[in-house]
């Protein structure tokens, strides 16, 4: 058995499970947005953090990494781990992964990705869109068992830079957080 998992947030720099291959690439028709509340990793129920989810966006590309997991045992272990780690994401979708922007042929088909839907009945932690400055303020204030929400943001920005990916939403939120931290004289 072979399973592929696409990471577009913290899975880019921290898989947390055994894998046989890691491939940088992108999926089509989605964009990464800080619309998901995190009450278990980067925030608390009283002060939710913001993590990324995917939003349908025809014509857009979302860069990340895909992990190949071979074997029934490793697949079971990875899925068990991911079901806990990604429990606030209420959907799994299967997408095509591309590695060459000029090729219409995917490198891998049927790659699983966790998505937090905007359905607030199924996804009680969905925060949705907000002005960049509001998102930035919420990220600055939030901290959870996995650390400060701003660390998640800056690690994501760095991981995307290492992939050679310019994600405008991530960049804009990171710049807004840096500006606020500079204004209140907090080192980052």
C-alpha positions in Angstrom: 0.0 0.0 0.0 1.1 3.6 -0.7 -0.3 6.7 0.7 0.6 10.3 -0.2 -0.1 13.2 2.2 0.2 16.9 1.2 1.3 19.4 3.8 0.7 23.2 3.3 1.2 24.4 6.9 3.3 22.9 9.7 3.5 19.6 7.9 6.0 21.3 5.6 8.7 21.5 8.3 7.5 18.9 10.8 5.9 15.7 9.4 5.8 13.8 12.7 5.5 10.4 11.1 7.8 8.1 9.1 7.8 8.6 5.4 9.8 7.1 2.4 9.9 10.2 0.2 9.3 13.9 0.5 8.4 15.9 -2.7 8.1 19.6 -3.0 5.2 20.6 -5.3 1.9 22.4 -5.6 -1.8 21.7 -6.0 -4.0 23.6 -8.3 -7.2 25.5 -7.5 -6.5 26.3 -3.9 -5.0 29.1 -1.8 -3.6 29.0 1.7 -5.4 31.3 4.2 -5.2 32.0 7.9 -8.9 31.2 8.5 -8.8 28.2 10.8 -8.9 28.6 14.6 -6.4 26.6 16.6 -7.6 25.8 20.1 -5.4 22.7 20.6 -1.9 23.6 19.2 -1.3 27.3 18.6 -4.0 28.7 20.9 -6.6 27.9 23.5 -10.4 27.9 23.6 -10.2 31.3 25.3 -7.7 32.7 22.9 -7.7 30.7 19.6 -4.7 31.0 17.3 -5.0 31.1 13.6 -3.5 28.4 11.3 -3.8 27.9 7.6 -6.4 26.0 5.7 -7.2 25.8 2.0 -9.8 27.8 0.2 -10.9 27.0 -3.3 -9.4 29.5 -5.7 -9.6 28.7 -9.4 -6.4 29.5 -11.2 -4.3 29.6 -8.0 -1.5 27.3 -6.9 -0.6 26.3 -3.4 2.9 25.1 -2.8 3.9 22.6 -0.1 5.3 19.1 0.3 3.9 15.7 -0.2 5.0 12.7 1.8 5.0 9.1 0.5 4.2 6.5 3.1 4.7 2.9 2.1 3.3 -0.2 3.7 0.2 -1.0 5.7 1.8 -0.6 9.1 3.4 2.8 8.4 0.2 4.0 6.7 -1.8 3.1 9.8 0.6 4.8 12.1 0.7 7.9 10.0 -3.0 8.1 9.7 -3.5 7.6 13.4 -1.1 10.4 14.2 -2.6 12.7 11.6 -6.1 12.1 12.8 -5.1 13.5 16.2 -2.8 16.3 14.9 -5.3 17.5 12.3 -8.5 16.8 14.3 -9.7 20.4 14.0 -9.7 20.0 10.2 -13.0 18.5 9.2 -12.4 17.3 5.6 -10.0 15.2 3.7 -9.7 15.8 0.0 -7.7 14.1 -2.6 -5.8 16.2 -5.1 -3.2 16.0 -7.8 0.4 17.1 -7.0 2.4 18.9 -9.6 6.1 19.6 -9.5 6.6 21.3 -12.9 4.6 24.5 -13.5 4.9 24.0 -17.2 3.5 20.5 -17.2 -0.2 19.7 -17.3 0.5 16.1 -16.0 0.6 15.6 -12.2 3.6 14.0 -10.6 1.3 12.2 -8.2 -2.5 11.8 -8.2 -4.7 11.0 -5.2 -2.7 12.9 -2.6 -4.6 13.3 0.7 -4.9 16.7 2.2 -6.6 17.9 5.4 -8.8 21.0 5.0 -10.8 23.0 7.4 -14.2 23.8 5.8 -16.0 27.1 6.3 -19.0 25.1 7.6 -19.2 26.3 11.2 -21.6 23.5 12.1 -19.0 20.8 11.1 -16.0 23.0 11.9 -16.6 24.9 15.2 -13.1 26.4 15.0 -13.5 28.1 11.6 -12.7 31.8 12.0 -12.9 32.9 8.4 -11.6 36.0 6.7 -10.7 39.1 8.6 -8.6 42.2 7.9 -4.9 41.4 7.9 -4.2 43.6 10.9 -6.9 41.7 12.9 -5.5 38.4 11.9 -2.0 39.6 12.9 -3.2 40.8 16.3 -4.9 37.5 17.0 -1.7 35.6 16.0 0.4 37.8 18.3 -1.8 37.1 21.3 -2.3 33.4 20.9 -0.2 30.6 22.4 -1.0 27.0 22.9 0.7 23.7 23.8 2.7 23.7 20.5 4.0 27.2 21.1 3.3 30.7 20.2 1.1 31.3 17.1 3.6 33.8 15.7 6.3 31.1 15.7 4.0 29.0 13.5 3.6 31.9 11.2 7.3 32.7 10.9 8.2 29.0 10.5 5.7 28.7 7.7 7.1 31.8 6.0 10.6 30.4 6.3 9.6 26.9 5.1 7.9 28.5 2.0 10.9 30.7 1.4 13.1 27.5 1.4 10.7 26.0 -1.2 11.2 29.1 -3.3 7.5 30.0 -2.9 6.1 33.5 -2.5 2.8 33.2 -0.7 1.3 36.7 -0.6 -1.2 36.0 2.1 1.5 34.5 4.4 3.9 37.3 3.6 1.3 40.0 4.3 0.3 38.5 7.6 4.0 38.0 8.7 4.8 41.6 7.8 1.8 42.9 9.7 2.8 40.8 12.8 6.4 42.1 12.5 5.2 45.7 12.3 3.0 45.4 15.3 5.8 43.7 17.3 8.1 46.5 16.3 5.6 49.1 17.4 5.2 47.5 20.8 9.0 46.8 21.0 8.8 43.0 21.3 11.7 41.1 19.7 10.8 38.4 17.2 
